[in-house]
């Protein structure tokens, strides 16, 4: 395992259009990762603080 990844709190994927956002979401849903859908980006969490609730995409 690459130790560097355990320190990444989240990754944001900026999407230029709604069509691209929907296509990216379809791919991410196959992986089933914790994340949040924002207006122009998708945030995928690497870790969250203990006691924090997250939704899975």
HTML snippet that shows the backbone in 3Dmol.js (N, CA, C, O; Angstrom):
<script src="https://3Dmol.org/build/3Dmol-min.js"></script>
<div id="view" style="width:600px;height:400px;position:relative"></div>
<script>
const pdb = `
ATOM      1  N   UNK A   1       0.846  -1.191   0.000  1.00  0.00           N
ATOM      2  CA  UNK A   1       0.000   0.000   0.000  1.00  0.00           C
ATOM      3  C   UNK A   1       0.885   1.246   0.000  1.00  0.00           C
ATOM      4  O   UNK A   1       1.904   1.296   0.689  1.00  0.00           O
ATOM      5  N   UNK A   2       0.496   2.217  -0.757  1.00  0.00           N
ATOM      6  CA  UNK A   2       1.210   3.484  -0.787  1.00  0.00           C
ATOM      7  C   UNK A   2       0.794   4.299   0.429  1.00  0.00           C
ATOM      8  O   UNK A   2      -0.364   4.704   0.526  1.00  0.00           O
ATOM      9  N   UNK A   3       1.699   4.543   1.346  1.00  0.00           N
ATOM     10  CA  UNK A   3       1.393   5.267   2.583  1.00  0.00           C
ATOM     11  C   UNK A   3       0.865   6.679   2.335  1.00  0.00           C
ATOM     12  O   UNK A   3       0.144   7.217   3.175  1.00  0.00           O
ATOM     13  N   UNK A   4       1.206   7.283   1.208  1.00  0.00           N
ATOM     14  CA  UNK A   4       0.776   8.648   0.926  1.00  0.00           C
ATOM     15  C   UNK A   4      -0.730   8.814   0.818  1.00  0.00           C
ATOM     16  O   UNK A   4      -1.255   9.886   1.122  1.00  0.00           O
ATOM     17  N   UNK A   5      -1.432   7.775   0.392  1.00  0.00           N
ATOM     18  CA  UNK A   5      -2.872   7.884   0.197  1.00  0.00           C
ATOM     19  C   UNK A   5      -3.652   7.947   1.501  1.00  0.00           C
ATOM     20  O   UNK A   5      -4.772   8.459   1.513  1.00  0.00           O
ATOM     21  N   UNK A   6      -3.101   7.444   2.594  1.00  0.00           N
ATOM     22  CA  UNK A   6      -3.864   7.435   3.840  1.00  0.00           C
ATOM     23  C   UNK A   6      -4.047   8.836   4.415  1.00  0.00           C
ATOM     24  O   UNK A   6      -4.803   9.012   5.370  1.00  0.00           O
ATOM     25  N   UNK A   7      -3.372   9.827   3.854  1.00  0.00           N
ATOM     26  CA  UNK A   7      -3.494  11.195   4.324  1.00  0.00           C
ATOM     27  C   UNK A   7      -4.395  12.053   3.446  1.00  0.00           C
ATOM     28  O   UNK A   7      -4.562  13.242   3.716  1.00  0.00           O
ATOM     29  N   UNK A   8      -4.974  11.476   2.408  1.00  0.00           N
ATOM     30  CA  UNK A   8      -5.844  12.242   1.512  1.00  0.00           C
ATOM     31  C   UNK A   8      -7.256  12.236   2.094  1.00  0.00           C
ATOM     32  O   UNK A   8      -7.916  11.198   2.154  1.00  0.00           O
ATOM     33  N   UNK A   9      -7.708  13.429   2.524  1.00  0.00           N
ATOM     34  CA  UNK A   9      -9.032  13.533   3.121  1.00  0.00           C
ATOM     35  C   UNK A   9     -10.125  13.396   2.056  1.00  0.00           C
ATOM     36  O   UNK A   9     -11.101  12.673   2.256  1.00  0.00           O
ATOM     37  N   UNK A  10      -9.960  14.085   0.935  1.00  0.00           N
ATOM     38  CA  UNK A  10     -10.930  13.945  -0.151  1.00  0.00           C
ATOM     39  C   UNK A  10     -10.297  14.322  -1.482  1.00  0.00           C
ATOM     40  O   UNK A  10      -9.243  14.954  -1.551  1.00  0.00           O
ATOM     41  N   UNK A  11     -10.989  13.905  -2.530  1.00  0.00           N
ATOM     42  CA  UNK A  11     -10.606  14.211  -3.903  1.00  0.00           C
ATOM     43  C   UNK A  11     -11.817  14.848  -4.559  1.00  0.00           C
ATOM     44  O   UNK A  11     -12.921  14.309  -4.470  1.00  0.00           O
ATOM     45  N   UNK A  12     -11.634  15.977  -5.212  1.00  0.00           N
ATOM     46  CA  UNK A  12     -12.741  16.613  -5.908  1.00  0.00           C
ATOM     47  C   UNK A  12     -12.554  16.473  -7.406  1.00  0.00           C
ATOM     48  O   UNK A  12     -11.482  16.745  -7.946  1.00  0.00           O
ATOM     49  N   UNK A  13     -13.615  16.047  -8.063  1.00  0.00           N
ATOM     50  CA  UNK A  13     -13.625  15.893  -9.511  1.00  0.00           C
ATOM     51  C   UNK A  13     -14.533  16.985 -10.060  1.00  0.00           C
ATOM     52  O   UNK A  13     -15.750  16.936  -9.884  1.00  0.00           O
ATOM     53  N   UNK A  14     -13.944  17.957 -10.716  1.00  0.00           N
ATOM     54  CA  UNK A  14     -14.724  19.061 -11.285  1.00  0.00           C
ATOM     55  C   UNK A  14     -15.328  18.616 -12.606  1.00  0.00           C
ATOM     56  O   UNK A  14     -14.655  18.017 -13.444  1.00  0.00           O
ATOM     57  N   UNK A  15     -16.600  18.917 -12.775  1.00  0.00           N
ATOM     58  CA  UNK A  15     -17.295  18.541 -14.003  1.00  0.00           C
ATOM     59  C   UNK A  15     -17.787  19.807 -14.703  1.00  0.00           C
ATOM     60  O   UNK A  15     -18.400  20.677 -14.083  1.00  0.00           O
ATOM     61  N   UNK A  16     -17.510  19.894 -15.991  1.00  0.00           N
ATOM     62  CA  UNK A  16     -17.844  21.086 -16.767  1.00  0.00           C
ATOM     63  C   UNK A  16     -19.333  21.175 -17.111  1.00  0.00           C
ATOM     64  O   UNK A  16     -19.891  22.269 -17.198  1.00  0.00           O
ATOM     65  N   UNK A  17     -19.971  20.020 -17.304  1.00  0.00           N
ATOM     66  CA  UNK A  17     -21.389  20.011 -17.677  1.00  0.00           C
ATOM     67  C   UNK A  17     -22.134  18.961 -16.861  1.00  0.00           C
ATOM     68  O   UNK A  17     -21.526  18.080 -16.253  1.00  0.00           O
ATOM     69  N   UNK A  18     -23.434  19.071 -16.858  1.00  0.00           N
ATOM     70  CA  UNK A  18     -24.289  18.098 -16.160  1.00  0.00           C
ATOM     71  C   UNK A  18     -24.158  16.706 -16.790  1.00  0.00           C
ATOM     72  O   UNK A  18     -24.216  15.692 -16.095  1.00  0.00           O
ATOM     73  N   UNK A  19     -23.984  16.673 -18.102  1.00  0.00           N
ATOM     74  CA  UNK A  19     -23.824  15.393 -18.805  1.00  0.00           C
ATOM     75  C   UNK A  19     -22.557  14.691 -18.336  1.00  0.00           C
ATOM     76  O   UNK A  19     -22.575  13.493 -18.056  1.00  0.00           O
ATOM     77  N   UNK A  20     -21.461  15.432 -18.251  1.00  0.00           N
ATOM     78  CA  UNK A  20     -20.200  14.845 -17.793  1.00  0.00           C
ATOM     79  C   UNK A  20     -20.329  14.399 -16.338  1.00  0.00           C
ATOM     80  O   UNK A  20     -19.846  13.327 -15.973  1.00  0.00           O
ATOM     81  N   UNK A  21     -20.979  15.216 -15.506  1.00  0.00           N
ATOM     82  CA  UNK A  21     -21.153  14.853 -14.098  1.00  0.00           C
ATOM     83  C   UNK A  21     -21.921  13.542 -13.975  1.00  0.00           C
ATOM     84  O   UNK A  21     -21.554  12.683 -13.173  1.00  0.00           O
ATOM     85  N   UNK A  22     -22.967  13.381 -14.750  1.00  0.00           N
ATOM     86  CA  UNK A  22     -23.755  12.144 -14.712  1.00  0.00           C
ATOM     87  C   UNK A  22     -22.943  10.938 -15.191  1.00  0.00           C
ATOM     88  O   UNK A  22     -23.077   9.845 -14.642  1.00  0.00           O
ATOM     89  N   UNK A  23     -22.110  11.129 -16.202  1.00  0.00           N
ATOM     90  CA  UNK A  23     -21.269  10.031 -16.690  1.00  0.00           C
ATOM     91  C   UNK A  23     -20.234   9.624 -15.636  1.00  0.00           C
ATOM     92  O   UNK A  23     -19.995   8.436 -15.419  1.00  0.00           O
ATOM     93  N   UNK A  24     -19.631  10.608 -14.990  1.00  0.00           N
ATOM     94  CA  UNK A  24     -18.660  10.315 -13.933  1.00  0.00           C
ATOM     95  C   UNK A  24     -19.353   9.618 -12.761  1.00  0.00           C
ATOM     96  O   UNK A  24     -18.804   8.674 -12.192  1.00  0.00           O
ATOM     97  N   UNK A  25     -20.534  10.068 -12.403  1.00  0.00           N
ATOM     98  CA  UNK A  25     -21.279   9.434 -11.308  1.00  0.00           C
ATOM     99  C   UNK A  25     -21.601   7.971 -11.605  1.00  0.00           C
ATOM    100  O   UNK A  25     -21.540   7.131 -10.708  1.00  0.00           O
ATOM    101  N   UNK A  26     -21.937   7.667 -12.831  1.00  0.00           N
ATOM    102  CA  UNK A  26     -22.216   6.275 -13.204  1.00  0.00           C
ATOM    103  C   UNK A  26     -20.989   5.390 -12.981  1.00  0.00           C
ATOM    104  O   UNK A  26     -21.111   4.255 -12.521  1.00  0.00           O
ATOM    105  N   UNK A  27     -19.825   5.910 -13.306  1.00  0.00           N
ATOM    106  CA  UNK A  27     -18.578   5.160 -13.100  1.00  0.00           C
ATOM    107  C   UNK A  27     -18.307   5.003 -11.609  1.00  0.00           C
ATOM    108  O   UNK A  27     -17.980   3.911 -11.145  1.00  0.00           O
ATOM    109  N   UNK A  28     -18.442   6.092 -10.861  1.00  0.00           N
ATOM    110  CA  UNK A  28     -18.167   6.058  -9.422  1.00  0.00           C
ATOM    111  C   UNK A  28     -19.136   5.129  -8.691  1.00  0.00           C
ATOM    112  O   UNK A  28     -18.741   4.446  -7.746  1.00  0.00           O
ATOM    113  N   UNK A  29     -20.379   5.099  -9.111  1.00  0.00           N
ATOM    114  CA  UNK A  29     -21.371   4.232  -8.447  1.00  0.00           C
ATOM    115  C   UNK A  29     -20.978   2.763  -8.534  1.00  0.00           C
ATOM    116  O   UNK A  29     -21.326   1.985  -7.646  1.00  0.00           O
ATOM    117  N   UNK A  30     -20.269   2.371  -9.570  1.00  0.00           N
ATOM    118  CA  UNK A  30     -19.814   0.982  -9.690  1.00  0.00           C
ATOM    119  C   UNK A  30     -18.756   0.641  -8.650  1.00  0.00           C
ATOM    120  O   UNK A  30     -18.583  -0.528  -8.306  1.00  0.00           O
ATOM    121  N   UNK A  31     -18.052   1.640  -8.148  1.00  0.00           N
ATOM    122  CA  UNK A  31     -16.999   1.432  -7.154  1.00  0.00           C
ATOM    123  C   UNK A  31     -17.565   1.521  -5.740  1.00  0.00           C
ATOM    124  O   UNK A  31     -17.010   0.925  -4.817  1.00  0.00           O
ATOM    125  N   UNK A  32     -18.658   2.256  -5.557  1.00  0.00           N
ATOM    126  CA  UNK A  32     -19.347   2.426  -4.269  1.00  0.00           C
ATOM    127  C   UNK A  32     -18.414   3.028  -3.226  1.00  0.00           C
ATOM    128  O   UNK A  32     -17.965   2.345  -2.305  1.00  0.00           O
ATOM    129  N   UNK A  33     -18.135   4.313  -3.385  1.00  0.00           N
ATOM    130  CA  UNK A  33     -17.231   5.017  -2.485  1.00  0.00           C
ATOM    131  C   UNK A  33     -17.986   6.089  -1.699  1.00  0.00           C
ATOM    132  O   UNK A  33     -19.036   6.550  -2.144  1.00  0.00           O
ATOM    133  N   UNK A  34     -17.467   6.491  -0.539  1.00  0.00           N
ATOM    134  CA  UNK A  34     -18.104   7.577   0.201  1.00  0.00           C
ATOM    135  C   UNK A  34     -17.870   8.897  -0.521  1.00  0.00           C
ATOM    136  O   UNK A  34     -16.765   9.171  -0.990  1.00  0.00           O
ATOM    137  N   UNK A  35     -18.914   9.710  -0.608  1.00  0.00           N
ATOM    138  CA  UNK A  35     -18.740  10.968  -1.309  1.00  0.00           C
ATOM    139  C   UNK A  35     -19.945  11.878  -1.214  1.00  0.00           C
ATOM    140  O   UNK A  35     -20.927  11.586  -0.532  1.00  0.00           O
ATOM    141  N   UNK A  36     -19.839  12.987  -1.919  1.00  0.00           N
ATOM    142  CA  UNK A  36     -20.890  14.003  -1.921  1.00  0.00           C
ATOM    143  C   UNK A  36     -20.959  14.606  -3.310  1.00  0.00           C
ATOM    144  O   UNK A  36     -19.933  14.845  -3.946  1.00  0.00           O
ATOM    145  N   UNK A  37     -22.177  14.851  -3.778  1.00  0.00           N
ATOM    146  CA  UNK A  37     -22.383  15.500  -5.075  1.00  0.00           C
ATOM    147  C   UNK A  37     -22.618  16.980  -4.821  1.00  0.00           C
ATOM    148  O   UNK A  37     -23.568  17.360  -4.136  1.00  0.00           O
ATOM    149  N   UNK A  38     -21.754  17.803  -5.372  1.00  0.00           N
ATOM    150  CA  UNK A  38     -21.865  19.253  -5.235  1.00  0.00           C
ATOM    151  C   UNK A  38     -22.298  19.839  -6.577  1.00  0.00           C
ATOM    152  O   UNK A  38     -22.447  19.108  -7.556  1.00  0.00           O
ATOM    153  N   UNK A  39     -22.496  21.141  -6.624  1.00  0.00           N
ATOM    154  CA  UNK A  39     -23.033  21.776  -7.831  1.00  0.00           C
ATOM    155  C   UNK A  39     -22.208  21.494  -9.086  1.00  0.00           C
ATOM    156  O   UNK A  39     -22.753  21.056 -10.100  1.00  0.00           O
ATOM    157  N   UNK A  40     -20.900  21.740  -9.026  1.00  0.00           N
ATOM    158  CA  UNK A  40     -20.073  21.578 -10.224  1.00  0.00           C
ATOM    159  C   UNK A  40     -18.933  20.585 -10.023  1.00  0.00           C
ATOM    160  O   UNK A  40     -17.978  20.566 -10.800  1.00  0.00           O
ATOM    161  N   UNK A  41     -19.033  19.759  -8.982  1.00  0.00           N
ATOM    162  CA  UNK A  41     -17.986  18.774  -8.717  1.00  0.00           C
ATOM    163  C   UNK A  41     -18.518  17.628  -7.881  1.00  0.00           C
ATOM    164  O   UNK A  41     -19.599  17.699  -7.296  1.00  0.00           O
ATOM    165  N   UNK A  42     -17.737  16.587  -7.844  1.00  0.00           N
ATOM    166  CA  UNK A  42     -18.048  15.411  -7.048  1.00  0.00           C
ATOM    167  C   UNK A  42     -16.892  15.241  -6.075  1.00  0.00           C
ATOM    168  O   UNK A  42     -15.729  15.236  -6.479  1.00  0.00           O
ATOM    169  N   UNK A  43     -17.210  15.102  -4.797  1.00  0.00           N
ATOM    170  CA  UNK A  43     -16.176  14.921  -3.779  1.00  0.00           C
ATOM    171  C   UNK A  43     -16.192  13.463  -3.330  1.00  0.00           C
ATOM    172  O   UNK A  43     -17.227  12.942  -2.914  1.00  0.00           O
ATOM    173  N   UNK A  44     -15.043  12.816  -3.418  1.00  0.00           N
ATOM    174  CA  UNK A  44     -14.878  11.433  -2.972  1.00  0.00           C
ATOM    175  C   UNK A  44     -13.977  11.472  -1.747  1.00  0.00           C
ATOM    176  O   UNK A  44     -12.872  12.014  -1.793  1.00  0.00           O
ATOM    177  N   UNK A  45     -14.458  10.890  -0.650  1.00  0.00           N
ATOM    178  CA  UNK A  45     -13.708  10.944   0.598  1.00  0.00           C
ATOM    179  C   UNK A  45     -12.711   9.799   0.701  1.00  0.00           C
ATOM    180  O   UNK A  45     -13.017   8.654   0.367  1.00  0.00           O
ATOM    181  N   UNK A  46     -11.510  10.133   1.171  1.00  0.00           N
ATOM    182  CA  UNK A  46     -10.494   9.135   1.485  1.00  0.00           C
ATOM    183  C   UNK A  46     -10.680   8.679   2.917  1.00  0.00           C
ATOM    184  O   UNK A  46     -10.561   7.492   3.220  1.00  0.00           O
ATOM    185  N   UNK A  47     -10.975   9.632   3.802  1.00  0.00           N
ATOM    186  CA  UNK A  47     -11.304   9.333   5.187  1.00  0.00           C
ATOM    187  C   UNK A  47     -12.130  10.479   5.735  1.00  0.00           C
ATOM    188  O   UNK A  47     -12.108  11.584   5.194  1.00  0.00           O
ATOM    189  N   UNK A  48     -12.849  10.219   6.799  1.00  0.00           N
ATOM    190  CA  UNK A  48     -13.604  11.252   7.510  1.00  0.00           C
ATOM    191  C   UNK A  48     -13.321  11.093   9.001  1.00  0.00           C
ATOM    192  O   UNK A  48     -12.919  10.024   9.460  1.00  0.00           O
ATOM    193  N   UNK A  49     -13.534  12.154   9.735  1.00  0.00           N
ATOM    194  CA  UNK A  49     -13.330  12.111  11.174  1.00  0.00           C
ATOM    195  C   UNK A  49     -14.308  11.131  11.817  1.00  0.00           C
ATOM    196  O   UNK A  49     -15.430  10.965  11.338  1.00  0.00           O
ATOM    197  N   UNK A  50     -13.895  10.500  12.874  1.00  0.00           N
ATOM    198  CA  UNK A  50     -14.745   9.562  13.607  1.00  0.00           C
ATOM    199  C   UNK A  50     -16.012  10.291  14.039  1.00  0.00           C
ATOM    200  O   UNK A  50     -15.948  11.410  14.549  1.00  0.00           O
ATOM    201  N   UNK A  51     -17.153   9.660  13.834  1.00  0.00           N
ATOM    202  CA  UNK A  51     -18.436  10.239  14.197  1.00  0.00           C
ATOM    203  C   UNK A  51     -19.089  11.049  13.102  1.00  0.00           C
ATOM    204  O   UNK A  51     -20.219  11.509  13.265  1.00  0.00           O
ATOM    205  N   UNK A  52     -18.393  11.237  11.976  1.00  0.00           N
ATOM    206  CA  UNK A  52     -18.945  11.977  10.846  1.00  0.00           C
ATOM    207  C   UNK A  52     -19.701  11.024   9.938  1.00  0.00           C
ATOM    208  O   UNK A  52     -19.167   9.987   9.545  1.00  0.00           O
ATOM    209  N   UNK A  53     -20.935  11.362   9.601  1.00  0.00           N
ATOM    210  CA  UNK A  53     -21.690  10.499   8.696  1.00  0.00           C
ATOM    211  C   UNK A  53     -21.447  10.911   7.245  1.00  0.00           C
ATOM    212  O   UNK A  53     -21.315  12.095   6.934  1.00  0.00           O
ATOM    213  N   UNK A  54     -21.390   9.923   6.377  1.00  0.00           N
ATOM    214  CA  UNK A  54     -21.199  10.170   4.941  1.00  0.00           C
ATOM    215  C   UNK A  54     -22.144   9.280   4.150  1.00  0.00           C
ATOM    216  O   UNK A  54     -22.546   8.208   4.603  1.00  0.00           O
ATOM    217  N   UNK A  55     -22.481   9.742   2.977  1.00  0.00           N
ATOM    218  CA  UNK A  55     -23.278   8.945   2.059  1.00  0.00           C
ATOM    219  C   UNK A  55     -22.337   8.234   1.096  1.00  0.00           C
ATOM    220  O   UNK A  55     -21.235   8.707   0.817  1.00  0.00           O
ATOM    221  N   UNK A  56     -22.790   7.096   0.596  1.00  0.00           N
ATOM    222  CA  UNK A  56     -22.015   6.370  -0.406  1.00  0.00           C
ATOM    223  C   UNK A  56     -22.628   6.600  -1.766  1.00  0.00           C
ATOM    224  O   UNK A  56     -23.848   6.556  -1.924  1.00  0.00           O
ATOM    225  N   UNK A  57     -21.785   6.845  -2.744  1.00  0.00           N
ATOM    226  CA  UNK A  57     -22.235   7.089  -4.111  1.00  0.00           C
ATOM    227  C   UNK A  57     -22.357   5.781  -4.859  1.00  0.00           C
ATOM    228  O   UNK A  57     -22.726   5.774  -6.033  1.00  0.00           O
TER     229      UNK A  57
END
`;
const viewer = $3Dmol.createViewer("view");
viewer.addModel(pdb, "pdb");
viewer.setStyle({}, {cartoon: {color: "spectrum"}});
viewer.zoomTo();
viewer.render();
</script>
